[in-house]
Amino acid sequence: MKHTAAATCLLVATALFVTTSQLTGHSTAAVAEPSVRNGTFTDPTAPAGSYLRVTGDSAHGPAHWSLTRDDIDLYSPSLARLDDAQSADLTGSHNGAISQSIATTAGQTYELTWQDAPDTWPGAPQDPTGFDPEKQSCADKNADDQPYQLVIGDTRAVTYRPSGTGRQPAWTARSRQFTAREDDTVIRFISQSSTGTLPHCGPQITRVSLRPAAVPRHEPDTPARSTATHP
């Protein structure tokens, strides 16, 4: 009798749950939130204390990111001066650019966050190949001369400049809100570092992430025709 009663209770409870779900229109399936993949650039792993050069011919670029211009470097945590993340130095031998396509919901407001810092390349002593032409340290390149742009979807480019120096980088938290226009949004980071001096030195980014915005800030997103500048 115990087993019969228990089975009866289980059937009744199951029926009530299914009926309630149908009446309320709720699904038990989890809803996946959009996310930036490989936002800490840890895939692939850069050599300890050094970097991995990514070019258009590279067999292993940063997972889930596309190289859209020239080349970039993936810095190991110690070279980037980070504890638990690698970084993408957006200027390899030339100013590079990367992008990632993220599934979004049209009309939903999101907040993109990341961190930036100036180039921490110390020069030839840590050259992983022994014949890299970029011998000179980036420690003396002014952070103001290492700007980069962020483009989200078809909105205007926004320019940022890192803080600190190559010797003492100030990893700075950044954020940008936007309202998705499509169910797929492309984010782009584009180096604009000056090429007059130390052209191989440019900005680093890492810890890129995306989440729905709790309280939208009213930042108008307009088609990409002008450039805004953020210090």
Secondary structure, DSSP 8 states (H G I E B T S, - for coil): -HHHHHHHHHHHHHHHHHHHHHHHT--SS-------TTTT--SS---TTSEEEE-TT-SS--TT-EEEES-EEEE-HHHHT-SS--EEESBSSSB-EEEEEEE--TT-EEEEEEEEE------GGG-SSS--S--S-STTS-GGG--EEEEETTB-EEEE--EE-SSSEE-EEEEEEEE-SSSEEEEEEEE---SSS-TT---EEEEEEEEE-SS-------BTTSEEEE-
